[in-house]
Amino acid sequence: MPATPRRFTDEILSDEMAALLRTKTPAERFAVVDQLWMFFRTAIRANLARQNPGWTAEELDHATARRMSRAAF
């Protein structure tokens, strides 16, 4: 019987990735998360800048923070 493919959610991690992360120290795992956070922040800000060429840096920063916090503020 073939395995049921996993659907992506933020709660599922592949067995391979989980095994890899277990080999990392807490500091190394934090560094990975930090790098991903910065990558996504940069990508979101660049996308917002393309969509809103007239916005100031402050407006872009605010909109980026809002998007990344799921509009929590």
C-alpha positions as CSV (number, residue, x, y, z in Angstrom):
1,M,0.0,0.0,0.0
2,P,1.6,3.3,-1.0
3,A,2.2,6.0,1.6
4,T,-0.3,8.8,1.7
5,P,1.5,12.0,0.5
6,R,1.8,14.6,3.2
7,R,0.1,18.0,2.7
8,F,2.1,21.0,3.6
9,T,1.1,22.9,6.7
10,D,3.2,24.9,9.2
11,E,2.8,22.0,11.6
12,I,4.3,19.2,9.5
13,L,8.0,18.7,9.0
14,S,9.4,15.9,6.8
15,D,11.2,13.1,8.6
16,E,14.4,14.0,6.7
17,M,14.3,17.6,7.8
18,A,13.4,16.7,11.4
19,A,16.4,14.3,11.5
20,L,18.7,17.0,10.1
21,L,17.5,19.6,12.6
22,R,18.1,17.1,15.5
23,T,21.8,17.2,14.6
24,K,22.0,20.9,15.1
25,T,22.7,22.7,18.3
26,P,20.1,25.2,19.6
27,A,22.2,28.1,18.4
28,E,22.5,26.5,14.9
29,R,18.7,26.0,14.7
30,F,18.2,29.6,15.8
31,A,20.6,30.8,13.1
32,V,18.6,28.9,10.5
33,V,15.3,30.5,11.7
34,D,17.0,34.0,11.8
35,Q,18.2,33.6,8.2
36,L,14.8,32.5,7.0
37,W,13.1,35.4,8.8
38,M,15.5,37.9,7.1
39,F,15.0,36.3,3.7
40,F,11.2,36.4,4.0
41,R,11.3,40.0,5.3
42,T,13.4,41.1,2.4
43,A,11.2,39.3,-0.1
44,I,8.0,40.7,1.3
45,R,9.4,44.2,1.5
46,A,10.6,44.0,-2.1
47,N,7.3,42.8,-3.3
48,L,5.5,45.6,-1.5
49,A,7.9,48.1,-3.0
50,R,7.1,46.8,-6.5
51,Q,3.4,47.0,-5.8
52,N,3.6,50.4,-4.2
53,P,6.3,52.5,-5.9
54,G,5.3,55.7,-4.2
55,W,5.6,54.4,-0.6
56,T,8.2,55.8,1.7
57,A,10.7,53.5,3.5
58,E,8.7,54.0,6.6
59,E,5.5,52.9,5.0
60,L,7.3,49.9,3.5
61,D,8.7,49.0,6.9
62,H,5.3,49.3,8.6
63,A,3.5,47.3,5.9
64,T,6.2,44.6,6.0
65,A,6.0,44.3,9.8
66,R,2.2,44.2,9.5
67,R,2.3,41.4,6.9
68,M,4.8,39.4,8.9
69,S,2.8,39.7,12.1
70,R,-0.4,38.5,10.4
71,A,-1.8,42.0,10.7
72,A,-1.7,41.8,14.5
73,F,-1.3,45.6,14.9
